Amino acid sequence: MRAEKLTSETILNLGVTERDFPQFWIGDTIEVHQLVPEAEGNKERVQIFKGDVIAMRKKGASSTFTVRKIGANNVAVERIFPFYSPIIKSINVVRQGKTRRAKAYYMRDRVGKVARFKEKMLTKKQREEAAASKKKTAVKKVVEKQPEATEQE
């Protein structure tokens, strides 16, 4: 019996599955829908965590992103989410922020209106191109899934 030869690339991709989340980046305001266990019984409910993305770490199956929001009594709450976690049900991009840094840790020191990212403004033509590219990728995904269904029958 021979052991399988694993390289660093194959180890990084273990456990990586296709997630249908929209593309987001540093500075974007997102809503993360996550499953939270209820206090009584074996029930689960969906809880929404809405905030700004201040960091992303791309390392295969252990990829994470950090979301920061201002909670009750102006207390900042940061949460690190594993990208491939089954707890995350969906992600919605609320608005796109404009930033010039790979990590936005400097936002931790800011208070009030200064603690916001500028919104990335798109022209009408750019919005139409983005919508067209989303439609093309959605059509490709549907076409790819159809042959699998016919092979199983």
N, CA, C and O atoms as a GROMACS GRO file, in nm:
protein
  612
    1MET      N    1   0.083  -0.118   0.000
    1MET     CA    2   0.000   0.000   0.000
    1MET      C    3   0.088   0.125   0.000
    1MET      O    4   0.176   0.140   0.084
    2ARG      N    5   0.063   0.213  -0.094
    2ARG     CA    6   0.142   0.335  -0.102
    2ARG      C    7   0.060   0.454  -0.051
    2ARG      O    8  -0.061   0.462  -0.073
    3ALA      N    9   0.126   0.542   0.016
    3ALA     CA   10   0.060   0.663   0.064
    3ALA      C   11   0.045   0.761  -0.052
    3ALA      O   12   0.129   0.766  -0.142
    4GLU      N   13  -0.062   0.838  -0.049
    4GLU     CA   14  -0.083   0.938  -0.152
    4GLU      C   15   0.017   1.051  -0.132
    4GLU      O   16   0.046   1.091  -0.018
    5LYS      N   17   0.068   1.102  -0.241
    5LYS     CA   18   0.162   1.213  -0.229
    5LYS      C   19   0.082   1.343  -0.227
    5LYS      O   20   0.010   1.374  -0.321
    6LEU      N   21   0.098   1.417  -0.119
    6LEU     CA   22   0.026   1.543  -0.103
    6LEU      C   23   0.125   1.658  -0.113
    6LEU      O   24   0.232   1.656  -0.052
    7THR      N   25   0.087   1.757  -0.190
    7THR     CA   26   0.168   1.878  -0.202
    7THR      C   27   0.101   1.988  -0.121
    7THR      O   28  -0.011   1.971  -0.072
    8SER      N   29   0.168   2.100  -0.107
    8SER     CA   30   0.110   2.210  -0.030
    8SER      C   31  -0.017   2.263  -0.097
    8SER      O   32  -0.109   2.308  -0.028
    9GLU      N   33  -0.024   2.257  -0.230
    9GLU     CA   34  -0.143   2.304  -0.301
    9GLU      C   35  -0.261   2.212  -0.275
    9GLU      O   36  -0.373   2.259  -0.255
   10THR      N   37  -0.238   2.081  -0.277
   10THR     CA   38  -0.350   1.988  -0.254
   10THR      C   39  -0.396   1.993  -0.109
   10THR      O   40  -0.515   1.976  -0.082
   11ILE      N   41  -0.306   2.016  -0.016
   11ILE     CA   42  -0.344   2.027   0.125
   11ILE      C   43  -0.429   2.152   0.146
   11ILE      O   44  -0.527   2.148   0.220
   12LEU      N   45  -0.394   2.264   0.082
   12LEU     CA   46  -0.471   2.387   0.096
   12LEU      C   47  -0.612   2.372   0.041
   12LEU      O   48  -0.705   2.435   0.091
   13ASN      N   49  -0.630   2.289  -0.061
   13ASN     CA   50  -0.760   2.275  -0.125
   13ASN      C   51  -0.846   2.164  -0.066
   13ASN      O   52  -0.957   2.141  -0.115
   14LEU      N   53  -0.798   2.095   0.036
   14LEU     CA   54  -0.881   1.994   0.101
   14LEU      C   55  -0.997   2.062   0.173
   14LEU      O   56  -0.976   2.158   0.246
   15GLY      N   57  -1.117   2.015   0.152
   15GLY     CA   58  -1.233   2.072   0.219
   15GLY      C   59  -1.290   2.195   0.151
   15GLY      O   60  -1.386   2.254   0.201
   16VAL      N   61  -1.233   2.236   0.039
   16VAL     CA   62  -1.282   2.354  -0.032
   16VAL      C   63  -1.396   2.311  -0.123
   16VAL      O   64  -1.379   2.226  -0.210
   17THR      N   65  -1.512   2.371  -0.103
   17THR     CA   66  -1.628   2.345  -0.187
   17THR      C   67  -1.671   2.475  -0.254
   17THR      O   68  -1.631   2.583  -0.211
   18GLU      N   69  -1.752   2.465  -0.355
   18GLU     CA   70  -1.799   2.583  -0.427
   18GLU      C   71  -1.907   2.652  -0.344
   18GLU      O   72  -2.009   2.591  -0.312
   19ARG      N   73  -1.885   2.778  -0.310
   19ARG     CA   74  -1.984   2.858  -0.238
   19ARG      C   75  -2.038   2.962  -0.334
   19ARG      O   76  -1.961   3.025  -0.407
   20ASP      N   77  -2.168   2.980  -0.336
   20ASP     CA   78  -2.231   3.075  -0.428
   20ASP      C   79  -2.251   3.211  -0.362
   20ASP      O   80  -2.360   3.269  -0.370
   21PHE      N   81  -2.147   3.262  -0.299
   21PHE     CA   82  -2.155   3.393  -0.238
   21PHE      C   83  -2.116   3.498  -0.341
   21PHE      O   84  -2.035   3.471  -0.429
   22PRO      N   85  -2.174   3.619  -0.330
   22PRO     CA   86  -2.131   3.725  -0.422
   22PRO      C   87  -1.989   3.767  -0.390
   22PRO      O   88  -1.941   3.747  -0.278
   23GLN      N   89  -1.922   3.825  -0.487
   23GLN     CA   90  -1.785   3.868  -0.466
   23GLN      C   91  -1.787   3.996  -0.383
   23GLN      O   92  -1.857   4.092  -0.416
   24PHE      N   93  -1.709   3.998  -0.275
   24PHE     CA   94  -1.698   4.117  -0.192
   24PHE      C   95  -1.551   4.137  -0.157
   24PHE      O   96  -1.470   4.046  -0.171
   25TRP      N   97  -1.519   4.259  -0.111
   25TRP     CA   98  -1.380   4.292  -0.083
   25TRP      C   99  -1.375   4.385   0.036
   25TRP      O  100  -1.478   4.418   0.095
   26ILE      N  101  -1.255   4.428   0.072
   26ILE     CA  102  -1.236   4.517   0.186
   26ILE      C  103  -1.313   4.647   0.164
   26ILE      O  104  -1.309   4.703   0.054
   27GLY      N  105  -1.383   4.694   0.266
   27GLY     CA  106  -1.458   4.819   0.257
   27GLY      C  107  -1.604   4.799   0.224
   27GLY      O  108  -1.684   4.891   0.241
   28ASP      N  109  -1.642   4.681   0.177
   28ASP     CA  110  -1.783   4.656   0.144
   28ASP      C  111  -1.864   4.634   0.271
   28ASP      O  112  -1.815   4.577   0.368
   29THR      N  113  -1.988   4.680   0.269
   29THR     CA  114  -2.081   4.652   0.378
   29THR      C  115  -2.161   4.529   0.337
   29THR      O  116  -2.225   4.527   0.232
   30ILE      N  117  -2.157   4.426   0.422
   30ILE     CA  118  -2.223   4.300   0.389
   30ILE      C  119  -2.314   4.256   0.503
   30ILE      O  120  -2.299   4.299   0.617
   31GLU      N  121  -2.408   4.168   0.469
   31GLU     CA  122  -2.493   4.100   0.566
   31GLU      C  123  -2.458   3.952   0.561
   31GLU      O  124  -2.468   3.889   0.456
   32VAL      N  125  -2.416   3.898   0.674
   32VAL     CA  126  -2.383   3.756   0.682
   32VAL      C  127  -2.499   3.686   0.753
   32VAL      O  128  -2.527   3.715   0.869
   33HIS      N  129  -2.566   3.596   0.683
   33HIS     CA  130  -2.675   3.518   0.741
   33HIS      C  131  -2.615   3.389   0.795
   33HIS      O  132  -2.563   3.307   0.720
   34GLN      N  133  -2.623   3.372   0.928
   34GLN     CA  134  -2.561   3.255   0.989
   34GLN      C  135  -2.664   3.178   1.072
   34GLN      O  136  -2.758   3.236   1.127
   35LEU      N  137  -2.645   3.047   1.079
   35LEU     CA  138  -2.733   2.962   1.158
   35LEU      C  139  -2.687   2.963   1.303
   35LEU      O  140  -2.570   2.942   1.333
   36VAL      N  141  -2.783   2.990   1.393
   36VAL     CA  142  -2.753   2.996   1.536
   36VAL      C  143  -2.846   2.898   1.607
   36VAL      O  144  -2.967   2.899   1.581
   37PRO      N  145  -2.794   2.812   1.695
   37PRO     CA  146  -2.881   2.718   1.766
   37PRO      C  147  -2.970   2.792   1.866
   37PRO      O  148  -2.927   2.886   1.933
   38GLU      N  149  -3.095   2.748   1.875
   38GLU     CA  150  -3.190   2.805   1.970
   38GLU      C  151  -3.158   2.756   2.110
   38GLU      O  152  -3.089   2.654   2.126
   39ALA      N  153  -3.207   2.827   2.211
   39ALA     CA  154  -3.181   2.789   2.350
   39ALA      C  155  -3.253   2.659   2.385
   39ALA      O  156  -3.198   2.573   2.454
   40GLU      N  157  -3.378   2.645   2.338
   40GLU     CA  158  -3.453   2.524   2.371
   40GLU      C  159  -3.464   2.432   2.249
   40GLU      O  160  -3.490   2.478   2.138
   41GLY      N  161  -3.443   2.306   2.271
   41GLY     CA  162  -3.459   2.208   2.164
   41GLY      C  163  -3.346   2.208   2.064
   41GLY      O  164  -3.240   2.268   2.087
   42ASN      N  165  -3.368   2.139   1.953
   42ASN     CA  166  -3.267   2.126   1.848
   42ASN      C  167  -3.295   2.218   1.731
   42ASN      O  168  -3.257   2.188   1.618
   43LYS      N  169  -3.362   2.328   1.756
   43LYS     CA  170  -3.397   2.420   1.648
   43LYS      C  171  -3.280   2.513   1.617
   43LYS      O  172  -3.194   2.539   1.702
   44GLU      N  173  -3.279   2.563   1.494
   44GLU     CA  174  -3.181   2.662   1.452
   44GLU      C  175  -3.255   2.777   1.386
   44GLU      O  176  -3.359   2.758   1.323
   45ARG      N  177  -3.201   2.895   1.402
   45ARG     CA  178  -3.259   3.012   1.337
   45ARG      C  179  -3.148   3.088   1.265
   45ARG      O  180  -3.030   3.067   1.292
   46VAL      N  181  -3.187   3.177   1.175
   46VAL     CA  182  -3.091   3.254   1.098
   46VAL      C  183  -3.074   3.390   1.165
   46VAL      O  184  -3.172   3.460   1.191
   47GLN      N  185  -2.950   3.426   1.194
   47GLN     CA  186  -2.918   3.555   1.252
   47GLN      C  187  -2.834   3.634   1.153
   47GLN      O  188  -2.744   3.579   1.089
   48ILE      N  189  -2.864   3.763   1.139
   48ILE     CA  190  -2.794   3.847   1.041
   48ILE      C  191  -2.693   3.935   1.113
   48ILE      O  192  -2.726   4.003   1.210
   49PHE      N  193  -2.570   3.934   1.065
   49PHE     CA  194  -2.462   4.018   1.116
   49PHE      C  195  -2.424   4.113   1.004
   49PHE      O  196  -2.367   4.071   0.904
   50LYS      N  197  -2.456   4.242   1.022
   50LYS     CA  198  -2.432   4.341   0.916
   50LYS      C  199  -2.319   4.434   0.958
   50LYS      O  200  -2.324   4.494   1.066
   51GLY      N  201  -2.217   4.446   0.872
   51GLY     CA  202  -2.105   4.534   0.903
   51GLY      C  203  -2.011   4.548   0.785
   51GLY      O  204  -2.038   4.501   0.675
   52ASP      N  205  -1.899   4.615   0.811
   52ASP     CA  206  -1.798   4.641   0.708
   52ASP      C  207  -1.691   4.533   0.710
   52ASP      O  208  -1.650   4.489   0.817
   53VAL      N  209  -1.647   4.491   0.593
   53VAL     CA  210  -1.537   4.395   0.584
   53VAL      C  211  -1.407   4.473   0.602
   53VAL      O  212  -1.378   4.565   0.526
   54ILE      N  213  -1.329   4.434   0.705
   54ILE     CA  214  -1.204   4.506   0.730
   54ILE      C  215  -1.081   4.421   0.698
   54ILE      O  216  -0.970   4.474   0.691
   55ALA      N  217  -1.099   4.289   0.681
   55ALA     CA  218  -0.984   4.205   0.649
   55ALA      C  219  -1.031   4.078   0.581
   55ALA      O  220  -1.141   4.028   0.607
   56MET      N  221  -0.946   4.025   0.494
   56MET     CA  222  -0.970   3.895   0.430
   56MET      C  223  -0.839   3.818   0.431
   56MET      O  224  -0.732   3.875   0.409
   57ARG      N  225  -0.849   3.689   0.455
   57ARG     CA  226  -0.732   3.601   0.455
   57ARG      C  227  -0.766   3.484   0.365
   57ARG      O  228  -0.855   3.405   0.397
   58LYS      N  229  -0.695   3.470   0.255
   58LYS     CA  230  -0.723   3.364   0.159
   58LYS      C  231  -0.616   3.257   0.171
   58LYS      O  232  -0.503   3.276   0.127
   59LYS      N  233  -0.652   3.145   0.232
   59LYS     CA  234  -0.560   3.034   0.253
   59LYS      C  235  -0.634   2.902   0.232
   59LYS      O  236  -0.638   2.818   0.321
   60GLY      N  237  -0.693   2.884   0.115
   60GLY     CA  238  -0.761   2.759   0.084
   60GLY      C  239  -0.882   2.737   0.173
   60GLY      O  240  -0.968   2.824   0.185
   61ALA      N  241  -0.889   2.620   0.236
   61ALA     CA  242  -1.003   2.584   0.318
   61ALA      C  243  -1.009   2.667   0.446
   61ALA      O  244  -1.116   2.677   0.507
   62SER      N  245  -0.898   2.725   0.488
   62SER     CA  246  -0.899   2.805   0.610
   62SER      C  247  -0.909   2.955   0.580
   62SER      O  248  -0.861   3.037   0.659
   63SER      N  249  -0.970   2.992   0.468
   63SER     CA  250  -0.990   3.132   0.434
   63SER      C  251  -1.091   3.194   0.529
   63SER      O  252  -1.192   3.132   0.564
   64THR      N  253  -1.064   3.317   0.571
   64THR     CA  254  -1.154   3.387   0.663
   64THR      C  255  -1.172   3.531   0.618
   64THR      O  256  -1.094   3.584   0.538
   65PHE      N  257  -1.276   3.595   0.671
   65PHE     CA  258  -1.295   3.738   0.652
   65PHE      C  259  -1.347   3.796   0.784
   65PHE      O  260  -1.421   3.730   0.857
   66THR      N  261  -1.307   3.920   0.812
   66THR     CA  262  -1.343   3.986   0.936
   66THR      C  263  -1.443   4.096   0.907
   66THR      O  264  -1.422   4.179   0.818
   67VAL      N  265  -1.553   4.096   0.983
   67VAL     CA  266  -1.659   4.195   0.967
   67VAL      C  267  -1.669   4.274   1.096
   67VAL      O  268  -1.669   4.217   1.205
   68ARG      N  269  -1.678   4.406   1.084
   68ARG     CA  270  -1.686   4.494   1.201
   68ARG      C  271  -1.814   4.575   1.193
   68ARG      O  272  -1.846   4.632   1.089
   69LYS      N  273  -1.886   4.581   1.304
   69LYS     CA  274  -2.006   4.665   1.312
   69LYS      C  275  -2.007   4.740   1.444
   69LYS      O  276  -1.939   4.701   1.539
   70ILE      N  277  -2.083   4.846   1.448
   70ILE     CA  278  -2.101   4.922   1.571
   70ILE      C  279  -2.232   4.875   1.633
   70ILE      O  280  -2.339   4.892   1.574
   71GLY      N  281  -2.224   4.816   1.751
   71GLY     CA  282  -2.340   4.760   1.817
   71GLY      C  283  -2.406   4.858   1.911
   71GLY      O  284  -2.394   4.980   1.894
   72ALA      N  285  -2.476   4.805   2.012
   72ALA     CA  286  -2.548   4.887   2.109
   72ALA      C  287  -2.449   4.968   2.194
   72ALA      O  288  -2.338   4.922   2.221
   73ASN      N  289  -2.489   5.087   2.234
   73ASN     CA  290  -2.407   5.178   2.315
   73ASN      C  291  -2.274   5.211   2.248
   73ASN      O  292  -2.174   5.232   2.317
   74ASN      N  293  -2.271   5.215   2.116
   74ASN     CA  294  -2.151   5.247   2.038
   74ASN      C  295  -2.033   5.157   2.070
   74ASN      O  296  -1.918   5.202   2.072
   75VAL      N  297  -2.061   5.031   2.096
   75VAL     CA  298  -1.956   4.933   2.120
   75VAL      C  299  -1.928   4.861   1.989
   75VAL      O  300  -2.020   4.807   1.927
   76ALA      N  301  -1.803   4.861   1.947
   76ALA     CA  302  -1.766   4.795   1.821
   76ALA      C  303  -1.759   4.644   1.842
   76ALA      O  304  -1.707   4.596   1.943
   77VAL      N  305  -1.811   4.570   1.745
   77VAL     CA  306  -1.809   4.424   1.750
   77VAL      C  307  -1.743   4.375   1.621
   77VAL      O  308  -1.787   4.409   1.512
   78GLU      N  309  -1.638   4.295   1.635
   78GLU     CA  310  -1.571   4.235   1.520
   78GLU      C  311  -1.592   4.086   1.525
   78GLU      O  312  -1.589   4.025   1.632
   79ARG      N  313  -1.612   4.028   1.410
   79ARG     CA  314  -1.634   3.884   1.403
   79ARG      C  315  -1.554   3.828   1.287
   79ARG      O  316  -1.554   3.883   1.177
   80ILE      N  317  -1.485   3.718   1.312
   80ILE     CA  318  -1.408   3.651   1.207
   80ILE      C  319  -1.488   3.530   1.162
   80ILE      O  320  -1.519   3.441   1.241
   81PHE      N  321  -1.522   3.528   1.033
   81PHE     CA  322  -1.601   3.419   0.977
   81PHE      C  323  -1.514   3.330   0.888
   81PHE      O  324  -1.445   3.383   0.800
   82PRO      N  325  -1.515   3.199   0.906
   82PRO     CA  326  -1.451   3.109   0.810
   82PRO      C  327  -1.535   3.107   0.682
   82PRO      O  328  -1.656   3.087   0.688
   83PHE      N  329  -1.472   3.127   0.569
   83PHE     CA  330  -1.545   3.137   0.442
   83PHE      C  331  -1.619   3.007   0.408
   83PHE      O  332  -1.730   3.012   0.356
   84TYR      N  333  -1.558   2.893   0.435
   84TYR     CA  334  -1.618   2.765   0.397
   84TYR      C  335  -1.696   2.700   0.512
   84TYR      O  336  -1.719   2.579   0.508
   85SER      N  337  -1.737   2.776   0.611
   85SER     CA  338  -1.811   2.722   0.724
   85SER      C  339  -1.954   2.689   0.684
   85SER      O  340  -2.018   2.767   0.613
   86PRO      N  341  -2.006   2.574   0.728
   86PRO     CA  342  -2.146   2.541   0.698
   86PRO      C  343  -2.244   2.625   0.778
   86PRO      O  344  -2.364   2.623   0.750
   87ILE      N  345  -2.196   2.699   0.876
   87ILE     CA  346  -2.283   2.785   0.957
   87ILE      C  347  -2.331   2.904   0.875
   87ILE      O  348  -2.442   2.954   0.898
   88ILE      N  349  -2.250   2.951   0.780
   88ILE     CA  350  -2.288   3.066   0.697
   88ILE      C  351  -2.386   3.019   0.590
   88ILE      O  352  -2.353   2.936   0.506
   89LYS      N  353  -2.507   3.074   0.597
   89LYS     CA  354  -2.610   3.035   0.500
   89LYS      C  355  -2.599   3.117   0.372
   89LYS      O  356  -2.604   3.062   0.262
   90SER      N  357  -2.583   3.248   0.386
   90SER     CA  358  -2.569   3.334   0.268
   90SER      C  359  -2.503   3.465   0.307
   90SER      O  360  -2.493   3.500   0.424
   91ILE      N  361  -2.458   3.537   0.205
   91ILE     CA  362  -2.396   3.668   0.223
   91ILE      C  363  -2.457   3.762   0.120
   91ILE      O  364  -2.468   3.728   0.002
   92ASN      N  365  -2.497   3.880   0.165
   92ASN     CA  366  -2.550   3.983   0.076
   92ASN      C  367  -2.461   4.106   0.082
   92ASN      O  368  -2.422   4.149   0.191
   93VAL      N  369  -2.427   4.161  -0.033
   93VAL     CA  370  -2.350   4.285  -0.037
   93VAL      C  371  -2.449   4.401  -0.036
   93VAL      O  372  -2.529   4.416  -0.128
   94VAL      N  373  -2.444   4.483   0.069
   94VAL     CA  374  -2.535   4.596   0.082
   94VAL      C  375  -2.484   4.714   0.000
   94VAL      O  376  -2.560   4.775  -0.075
   95ARG      N  377  -2.357   4.746   0.015
   95ARG     CA  378  -2.296   4.853  -0.063
   95ARG      C  379  -2.147   4.827  -0.077
   95ARG      O  380  -2.087   4.757   0.005
   96GLN      N  381  -2.088   4.883  -0.181
   96GLN     CA  382  -1.946   4.864  -0.206
   96GLN      C  383  -1.871   4.987  -0.157
   96GLN      O  384  -1.906   5.100  -0.190
   97GLY      N  385  -1.767   4.962  -0.079
   97GLY     CA  386  -1.687   5.071  -0.026
   97GLY      C  387  -1.559   5.090  -0.105
   97GLY      O  388  -1.511   4.999  -0.172
   98LYS      N  389  -1.506   5.211  -0.096
   98LYS     CA  390  -1.383   5.244  -0.168
   98LYS      C  391  -1.270   5.249  -0.066
   98LYS      O  392  -1.278   5.324   0.032
   99THR      N  393  -1.166   5.171  -0.088
   99THR     CA  394  -1.052   5.171   0.002
   99THR      C  395  -0.924   5.149  -0.077
   99THR      O  396  -0.926   5.095  -0.188
  100ARG      N  397  -0.813   5.191  -0.020
  100ARG     CA  398  -0.684   5.178  -0.088
  100ARG      C  399  -0.589   5.088  -0.012
  100ARG      O  400  -0.468   5.092  -0.034
  101ARG      N  401  -0.641   5.008   0.077
  101ARG     CA  402  -0.559   4.921   0.160
  101ARG      C  403  -0.609   4.778   0.150
  101ARG      O  404  -0.726   4.753   0.120
  102ALA      N  405  -0.520   4.684   0.178
  102ALA     CA  406  -0.557   4.542   0.178
  102ALA      C  407  -0.621   4.503   0.311
  102ALA      O  408  -0.702   4.410   0.316
  103LYS      N  409  -0.586   4.572   0.417
  103LYS     CA  410  -0.645   4.550   0.549
  103LYS      C  411  -0.689   4.686   0.602
  103LYS      O  412  -0.615   4.784   0.591
  104ALA      N  413  -0.808   4.693   0.659
  104ALA     CA  414  -0.862   4.820   0.706
  104ALA      C  415  -0.862   4.827   0.858
  104ALA      O  416  -0.960   4.869   0.919
  105TYR      N  417  -0.752   4.785   0.920
  105TYR     CA  418  -0.744   4.787   1.066
  105TYR      C  419  -0.743   4.929   1.121
  105TYR      O  420  -0.772   4.949   1.239
  106TYR      N  421  -0.710   5.027   1.038
  106TYR     CA  422  -0.709   5.166   1.082
  106TYR      C  423  -0.849   5.215   1.120
  106TYR      O  424  -0.862   5.316   1.188
  107MET      N  425  -0.952   5.144   1.076
  107MET     CA  426  -1.090   5.184   1.109
  107MET      C  427  -1.120   5.163   1.257
  107MET      O  428  -1.215   5.221   1.310
  108ARG      N  429  -1.041   5.082   1.325
  108ARG     CA  430  -1.062   5.057   1.468
  108ARG      C  431  -1.041   5.184   1.551
  108ARG      O  432  -1.103   5.202   1.656
  109ASP      N  433  -0.954   5.272   1.504
  109ASP     CA  434  -0.921   5.394   1.579
  109ASP      C  435  -1.015   5.510   1.547
  109ASP      O  436  -1.010   5.613   1.614
  110ARG      N  437  -1.100   5.495   1.449
  110ARG     CA  438  -1.185   5.606   1.406
  110ARG      C  439  -1.321   5.601   1.476
  110ARG      O  440  -1.373   5.493   1.506
  111VAL      N  441  -1.377   5.719   1.501
  111VAL     CA  442  -1.504   5.731   1.573
  111VAL      C  443  -1.596   5.825   1.496
  111VAL      O  444  -1.549   5.923   1.439
  112GLY      N  445  -1.725   5.796   1.494
  112GLY     CA  446  -1.824   5.885   1.432
  112GLY      C  447  -1.832   5.869   1.282
  112GLY      O  448  -1.815   5.760   1.228
  113LYS      N  449  -1.858   5.981   1.215
  113LYS     CA  450  -1.875   5.979   1.069
  113LYS      C  451  -1.746   5.942   0.996
  113LYS      O  452  -1.752   5.892   0.883
  114VAL      N  453  -1.633   5.967   1.057
  114VAL     CA  454  -1.504   5.936   0.995
  114VAL      C  455  -1.485   5.784   0.985
  114VAL      O  456  -1.406   5.736   0.904
  115ALA      N  457  -1.558   5.710   1.067
  115ALA     CA  458  -1.542   5.565   1.071
  115ALA      C  459  -1.627   5.496   0.963
  115ALA      O  460  -1.674   5.384   0.984
  116ARG      N  461  -1.645   5.561   0.850
  116ARG     CA  462  -1.720   5.502   0.739
  116ARG      C  463  -1.630   5.496   0.616
  116ARG      O  464  -1.539   5.577   0.600
  117PHE      N  465  -1.659   5.399   0.532
  117PHE     CA  466  -1.589   5.392   0.404
  117PHE      C  467  -1.666   5.476   0.303
  117PHE      O  468  -1.789   5.482   0.308
  118LYS      N  469  -1.594   5.540   0.212
  118LYS     CA  470  -1.660   5.610   0.104
  118LYS      C  471  -1.724   5.507   0.012
  118LYS      O  472  -1.667   5.400  -0.009
  119GLU      N  473  -1.840   5.540  -0.041
  119GLU     CA  474  -1.909   5.445  -0.128
  119GLU      C  475  -1.852   5.450  -0.269
  119GLU      O  476  -1.824   5.558  -0.322
  120LYS      N  477  -1.835   5.333  -0.328
  120LYS     CA  478  -1.784   5.324  -0.464
  120LYS      C  479  -1.899   5.352  -0.559
  120LYS      O  480  -1.997   5.278  -0.564
  121MET      N  481  -1.887   5.460  -0.635
  121MET     CA  482  -1.992   5.499  -0.728
  121MET      C  483  -1.964   5.439  -0.865
  121MET      O  484  -1.853   5.447  -0.916
  122LEU      N  485  -2.066   5.378  -0.924
  122LEU     CA  486  -2.053   5.319  -1.056
  122LEU      C  487  -2.137   5.398  -1.155
  122LEU      O  488  -2.244   5.447  -1.120
  123THR      N  489  -2.088   5.411  -1.277
  123THR     CA  490  -2.166   5.475  -1.381
  123THR      C  491  -2.273   5.377  -1.429
  123THR      O  492  -2.268   5.259  -1.397
  124LYS      N  493  -2.367   5.428  -1.505
  124LYS     CA  494  -2.474   5.344  -1.557
  124LYS      C  495  -2.417   5.232  -1.645
  124LYS      O  496  -2.464   5.118  -1.640
  125LYS      N  497  -2.318   5.266  -1.726
  125LYS     CA  498  -2.256   5.167  -1.815
  125LYS      C  499  -2.187   5.056  -1.734
  125LYS      O  500  -2.196   4.939  -1.770
  126GLN      N  501  -2.117   5.094  -1.626
  126GLN     CA  502  -2.050   4.995  -1.541
  126GLN      C  503  -2.150   4.902  -1.474
  126GLN      O  504  -2.126   4.781  -1.463
  127ARG      N  505  -2.263   4.958  -1.428
  127ARG     CA  506  -2.367   4.875  -1.366
  127ARG      C  507  -2.426   4.776  -1.466
  127ARG      O  508  -2.451   4.660  -1.431
  128GLU      N  509  -2.448   4.821  -1.590
  128GLU     CA  510  -2.502   4.732  -1.693
  128GLU      C  511  -2.404   4.619  -1.725
  128GLU      O  512  -2.444   4.504  -1.743
  129GLU      N  513  -2.275   4.653  -1.733
  129GLU     CA  514  -2.173   4.550  -1.761
  129GLU      C  515  -2.165   4.448  -1.648
  129GLU      O  516  -2.150   4.328  -1.672
  130ALA      N  517  -2.176   4.495  -1.524
  130ALA     CA  518  -2.172   4.404  -1.409
  130ALA      C  519  -2.294   4.312  -1.409
  130ALA      O  520  -2.282   4.193  -1.381
  131ALA      N  521  -2.410   4.366  -1.441
  131ALA     CA  522  -2.531   4.285  -1.446
  131ALA      C  523  -2.522   4.182  -1.559
  131ALA      O  524  -2.566   4.068  -1.542
  132ALA      N  525  -2.465   4.221  -1.673
  132ALA     CA  526  -2.452   4.129  -1.786
  132ALA      C  527  -2.355   4.015  -1.751
  132ALA      O  528  -2.380   3.900  -1.786
  133SER      N  529  -2.246   4.047  -1.683
  133SER     CA  530  -2.150   3.942  -1.647
  133SER      C  531  -2.210   3.847  -1.543
  133SER      O  532  -2.179   3.727  -1.545
  134LYS      N  533  -2.294   3.898  -1.453
  134LYS     CA  534  -2.361   3.811  -1.355
  134LYS      C  535  -2.456   3.715  -1.425
  134LYS      O  536  -2.465   3.598  -1.388
  135LYS      N  537  -2.527   3.765  -1.526
  135LYS     CA  538  -2.619   3.679  -1.601
  135LYS      C  539  -2.544   3.569  -1.674
  135LYS      O  540  -2.588   3.455  -1.678
  136LYS      N  541  -2.429   3.605  -1.734
  136LYS     CA  542  -2.350   3.506  -1.807
  136LYS      C  543  -2.300   3.395  -1.715
  136LYS      O  544  -2.306   3.277  -1.750
  137THR      N  545  -2.252   3.432  -1.597
  137THR     CA  546  -2.204   3.330  -1.503
  137THR      C  547  -2.318   3.244  -1.452
  137THR      O  548  -2.300   3.125  -1.430
  138ALA      N  549  -2.437   3.303  -1.434
  138ALA     CA  550  -2.552   3.225  -1.389
  138ALA      C  551  -2.595   3.126  -1.496
  138ALA      O  552  -2.630   3.013  -1.465
  139VAL      N  553  -2.591   3.167  -1.622
  139VAL     CA  554  -2.627   3.078  -1.732
  139VAL      C  555  -2.526   2.965  -1.743
  139VAL      O  556  -2.564   2.850  -1.765
  140LYS      N  557  -2.396   2.995  -1.727
  140LYS     CA  558  -2.293   2.891  -1.733
  140LYS      C  559  -2.313   2.788  -1.623
  140LYS      O  560  -2.295   2.669  -1.648
  141LYS      N  561  -2.349   2.832  -1.503
  141LYS     CA  562  -2.370   2.739  -1.392
  141LYS      C  563  -2.489   2.648  -1.420
  141LYS      O  564  -2.485   2.529  -1.388
  142VAL      N  565  -2.596   2.703  -1.478
  142VAL     CA  566  -2.714   2.623  -1.510
  142VAL      C  567  -2.680   2.520  -1.617
  142VAL      O  568  -2.722   2.405  -1.609
  143VAL      N  569  -2.605   2.562  -1.718
  143VAL     CA  570  -2.567   2.473  -1.828
  143VAL      C  571  -2.477   2.361  -1.776
  143VAL      O  572  -2.490   2.246  -1.819
  144GLU      N  573  -2.387   2.393  -1.685
  144GLU     CA  574  -2.297   2.291  -1.629
  144GLU      C  575  -2.372   2.189  -1.545
  144GLU      O  576  -2.335   2.072  -1.543
  145LYS      N  577  -2.478   2.231  -1.477
  145LYS     CA  578  -2.553   2.140  -1.390
  145LYS      C  579  -2.645   2.049  -1.468
  145LYS      O  580  -2.674   1.938  -1.423
  146GLN      N  581  -2.694   2.091  -1.584
  146GLN     CA  582  -2.789   2.012  -1.662
  146GLN      C  583  -2.731   1.881  -1.713
  146GLN      O  584  -2.800   1.780  -1.700
  147PRO      N  585  -2.610   1.872  -1.768
  147PRO     CA  586  -2.559   1.746  -1.816
  147PRO      C  587  -2.542   1.642  -1.703
  147PRO      O  588  -2.557   1.522  -1.727
  148GLU      N  589  -2.513   1.688  -1.581
  148GLU     CA  590  -2.500   1.596  -1.469
  148GLU      C  591  -2.634   1.528  -1.441
  148GLU      O  592  -2.638   1.409  -1.410
  149ALA      N  593  -2.743   1.604  -1.451
  149ALA     CA  594  -2.875   1.549  -1.423
  149ALA      C  595  -2.913   1.445  -1.529
  149ALA      O  596  -2.976   1.345  -1.496
  150THR      N  597  -2.876   1.469  -1.655
  150THR     CA  598  -2.912   1.374  -1.761
  150THR      C  599  -2.830   1.247  -1.752
  150THR      O  600  -2.878   1.140  -1.788
  151GLU      N  601  -2.706   1.258  -1.703
  151GLU     CA  602  -2.622   1.138  -1.690
  151GLU      C  603  -2.673   1.044  -1.582
  151GLU      O  604  -2.658   0.922  -1.593
  152GLN      N  605  -2.734   1.099  -1.477
  152GLN     CA  606  -2.781   1.018  -1.366
  152GLN      C  607  -2.906   0.938  -1.404
  152GLN      O  608  -2.931   0.832  -1.348
  153GLU      N  609  -2.985   0.988  -1.498
  153GLU     CA  610  -3.111   0.922  -1.536
  153GLU      C  611  -3.092   0.798  -1.616
  153GLU      O  612  -3.190   0.734  -1.654
   0.00000   0.00000   0.00000
